[in-house]
Amino acid sequence: MTPASKFVELNKALHERNLFDCGVEELNTFLHKFSVRHREAGISLTMVLPTQESTAEICAFYTLSHTEIKRQTLPQSMAKRLPRYPVPVLLLAQLAVHKTAQGLGLGKIALIRALRHCHEINIHLPSFAVVVDVLDDGVQHFYTQYGFQVLDTDNGRIRLFLSMKAVGQLFSGSE
């Protein structure tokens, strides 16, 4: 499975969602059953990286949405500068790589593309940070190695965040 050169918006008529298998049933189920419904409902956007061989096959995907956090969950140095009502953030709701494409660095590539996408959105609709809910310790390590910090626990999962200021620094000068 050789990845194409860029992520594109998921298209139910073009992309074969049911062939995707990352080895994590929750992520597979989201892509197979809910990604298109959520887009049609206007609550999230899923971007896919097709294969070079067939644009129908998916090597990797990520999903973005909006959410909010309580300022009290942030480190005190950040929280003291924020309003007392919920703080808007972008949610990296899903990120996965097909089993046959794992080990090629596509997780890192998908994360960088998702963060760039968040940076682009932030230019027009400011958010304080990007948050992600991790499935397990291995996933937590993946994100923390790129600067994400523990925020709190949400729905029984550890929630991490990366400030939009840090995201902006990643892409400053590359526009």
HELIX and SHEET records of a PDB file:
HELIX    1   1 ARG A   17  LEU A   19  5                                   3    
HELIX    2   2 GLU A   25  THR A   29  1                                   5    
HELIX    3   3 PHE A   30  PHE A   34  3                                   5    
HELIX    4   4 SER A   35  ALA A   41  1                                   7    
HELIX    5   5 ARG A   71  THR A   73  5                                   3    
HELIX    6   6 GLN A   76  ALA A   79  1                                   4    
HELIX    7   7 LYS A   99  ALA A  101  5                                   3    
HELIX    8   8 LEU A  106  HIS A  124  1                                  19    
HELIX    9   9 ASP A  137  THR A  144  1                                   8    
HELIX   10  10 MET A  164  PHE A  171  1                                   8    
SHEET    1   A 7 VAL A   8  GLU A   9  0                                        
SHEET    2   A 7 LEU A  45  PRO A  50 -1                                        
SHEET    3   A 7 ILE A  58  ILE A  69 -1                                        
SHEET    4   A 7 VAL A  87  VAL A  97 -1                                        
SHEET    5   A 7 ALA A 129  ASP A 133  1                                        
SHEET    6   A 7 ARG A 157  SER A 163 -1                                        
SHEET    7   A 7 GLN A 149  ASP A 154 -1                                        
END                                                                             
